[in-house]
């Protein structure tokens, strides 16, 4: 894992105490909220029956129930994916919500790094979808990136620092 999900687990233990039931309850709550967010997102994107069906299917999908019962990053990641989509569909033209969507996206991708492959498509969607034209869409994409960079820059900086230290240690080992 990238450090986002372990940091979430550590914060969860600091705030609510340790124990398997605490983690299961929080992840079950996140799973329930994911179903609600996806239902609202689908209803807004298509129509209410599609939204209800989407929420129902997400709520009863057995693999997600298994993920929520264990300390797997999937429920964390799916919750923040759902929050990202909901914020972008519901509040696409409001700057603070686009930054919050970028923040949620970074939390989701910080738990499952392969989700960064979606970033160019999200940025393209923000640029091409905006009603006020290309420049306004580009501004929305930039704001989304600000939210993403806020989460990911400390991780990238720390990884670069550790990599530099590792290379320095290797070089010192080569030269007596």
C-alpha positions as CSV (number, residue, x, y, z in Angstrom):
1,X,0.0,0.0,0.0
2,X,0.9,3.6,-0.4
3,X,0.9,5.3,3.0
4,X,-2.6,6.8,2.6
5,X,-4.6,3.7,3.8
6,X,-2.2,2.8,6.7
7,X,-2.3,6.5,7.8
8,X,-6.1,6.2,7.7
9,X,-6.0,3.1,9.9
10,X,-3.6,4.8,12.3
11,X,-5.8,7.9,12.6
12,X,-8.8,5.6,13.1
13,X,-7.1,3.9,16.0
14,X,-6.0,7.2,17.5
15,X,-9.5,8.6,17.4
16,X,-11.7,5.6,18.1
17,X,-9.3,3.1,19.7
18,X,-8.0,-0.2,18.4
19,X,-10.1,-3.2,17.9
20,X,-11.4,-5.1,14.9
21,X,-15.0,-4.0,15.4
22,X,-14.1,-0.3,15.2
23,X,-12.5,-0.9,11.8
24,X,-15.3,-3.0,10.5
25,X,-17.9,-0.5,11.6
26,X,-16.1,2.4,10.0
27,X,-15.6,0.5,6.8
28,X,-19.2,-0.7,6.7
29,X,-20.3,2.9,7.1
30,X,-18.0,3.9,4.3
31,X,-19.5,1.1,2.2
32,X,-23.0,2.3,2.9
33,X,-22.2,5.9,2.1
34,X,-20.6,4.6,-1.2
35,X,-23.8,3.0,-2.2
36,X,-25.7,6.2,-1.4
37,X,-23.2,8.5,-3.2
38,X,-23.2,6.2,-6.3
39,X,-27.0,6.1,-6.3
40,X,-27.2,9.9,-6.3
41,X,-24.5,10.2,-8.9
42,X,-26.2,7.7,-11.3
43,X,-29.6,9.4,-10.7
44,X,-28.2,12.7,-11.6
45,X,-26.3,11.4,-14.6
46,X,-29.1,9.3,-16.0
47,X,-32.4,9.1,-14.0
48,X,-33.8,8.0,-10.7
49,X,-34.5,4.3,-11.5
50,X,-30.9,3.9,-12.7
51,X,-29.7,5.6,-9.5
52,X,-31.8,3.3,-7.3
53,X,-30.6,0.2,-9.2
54,X,-27.0,1.4,-8.9
55,X,-27.2,2.0,-5.2
56,X,-28.9,-1.4,-4.7
57,X,-26.3,-3.3,-6.7
58,X,-23.4,-1.6,-4.9
59,X,-25.0,-2.3,-1.5
60,X,-25.6,-6.0,-2.1
61,X,-22.4,-6.9,-4.0
62,X,-21.0,-9.7,-1.9
63,X,-17.3,-8.9,-2.6
64,X,-17.7,-5.4,-1.2
65,X,-19.3,-6.8,1.9
66,X,-16.3,-9.0,2.3
67,X,-13.9,-6.1,1.8
68,X,-15.8,-4.0,4.4
69,X,-15.6,-6.8,7.0
70,X,-11.8,-6.9,6.7
71,X,-9.1,-4.3,6.7
72,X,-8.8,-4.1,2.9
73,X,-8.2,-0.8,1.2
74,X,-10.9,-1.4,-1.4
75,X,-13.8,0.0,0.7
76,X,-11.7,3.1,1.5
77,X,-10.8,3.5,-2.1
78,X,-14.3,2.9,-3.4
79,X,-15.7,5.4,-0.9
80,X,-13.4,8.1,-2.1
81,X,-14.0,7.2,-5.7
82,X,-17.7,7.6,-5.1
83,X,-17.2,10.9,-3.4
84,X,-15.1,12.1,-6.3
85,X,-17.7,11.2,-8.8
86,X,-20.5,12.7,-6.7
87,X,-18.7,16.0,-6.2
88,X,-17.8,16.3,-9.9
89,X,-21.3,15.4,-11.1
90,X,-23.2,17.4,-8.5
91,X,-20.9,20.5,-8.1
92,X,-18.7,20.6,-11.2
93,X,-18.8,24.4,-11.6
94,X,-18.0,25.3,-8.0
95,X,-14.3,25.7,-7.4
96,X,-14.0,24.5,-3.8
97,X,-15.9,21.3,-4.7
98,X,-13.6,20.6,-7.6
99,X,-10.6,21.0,-5.3
100,X,-12.4,18.6,-2.8
101,X,-13.0,16.2,-5.6
102,X,-9.3,16.2,-6.4
103,X,-8.5,15.7,-2.7
104,X,-10.9,12.7,-2.6
105,X,-9.4,11.3,-5.8
106,X,-5.9,11.5,-4.4
107,X,-7.1,9.6,-1.2
108,X,-8.7,6.9,-3.4
109,X,-5.7,6.6,-5.7
110,X,-3.4,6.8,-2.6
111,X,-4.9,3.6,-1.4
112,X,-4.9,1.9,-4.9
113,X,-2.1,3.5,-7.0
114,X,-3.4,2.0,-10.3
115,X,-6.3,4.5,-10.1
116,X,-3.9,7.3,-11.2
117,X,-4.4,5.9,-14.7
118,X,-7.9,7.5,-14.6
119,X,-6.5,11.0,-13.9
120,X,-6.0,12.0,-17.6
121,X,-9.6,11.0,-18.4
122,X,-11.0,12.9,-15.5
123,X,-9.0,16.0,-16.5
124,X,-10.1,15.6,-20.2
125,X,-13.7,15.3,-18.9
126,X,-13.4,18.4,-16.8
127,X,-11.9,20.4,-19.8
128,X,-14.4,19.2,-22.4
129,X,-17.6,19.3,-20.3
130,X,-17.4,22.8,-19.0
131,X,-20.3,25.0,-20.3
132,X,-18.2,28.2,-20.4
133,X,-15.6,26.9,-22.8
134,X,-12.1,25.5,-22.9
135,X,-10.5,28.1,-20.6
136,X,-13.0,27.5,-17.8
137,X,-12.7,23.8,-18.2
138,X,-8.9,24.1,-18.0
139,X,-9.3,26.1,-14.8
140,X,-11.5,23.3,-13.4
141,X,-8.9,20.7,-14.3
142,X,-6.2,22.8,-12.7
143,X,-8.2,23.1,-9.5
144,X,-8.8,19.3,-9.5
145,X,-5.0,18.8,-9.7
146,X,-4.5,21.2,-6.8
147,X,-6.5,18.9,-4.6
148,X,-4.7,15.8,-5.9
149,X,-1.2,17.4,-5.4
150,X,-2.1,18.4,-1.9
151,X,-2.3,14.7,-0.9
152,X,0.3,13.2,-3.2
153,X,3.2,15.8,-2.9
154,X,4.3,14.8,0.6
155,X,4.3,11.1,-0.4
156,X,6.3,11.8,-3.6
157,X,8.7,14.0,-1.6
158,X,9.2,11.4,1.0
159,X,9.8,8.6,-1.6
160,X,12.3,10.8,-3.4
161,X,14.1,11.5,-0.1
162,X,14.2,7.7,0.7
163,X,15.4,6.9,-2.8
164,X,18.2,9.5,-2.5
165,X,19.3,8.1,0.8
166,X,19.3,4.5,-0.6
167,X,21.5,5.5,-3.5
168,X,23.8,7.4,-1.2
169,X,24.1,4.3,1.0
170,X,24.8,2.1,-2.1
171,X,27.5,4.5,-3.3
172,X,29.2,4.6,0.1
173,X,29.2,0.8,0.2
174,X,30.9,0.6,-3.2
175,X,33.8,3.0,-2.2
176,X,35.8,1.8,0.8
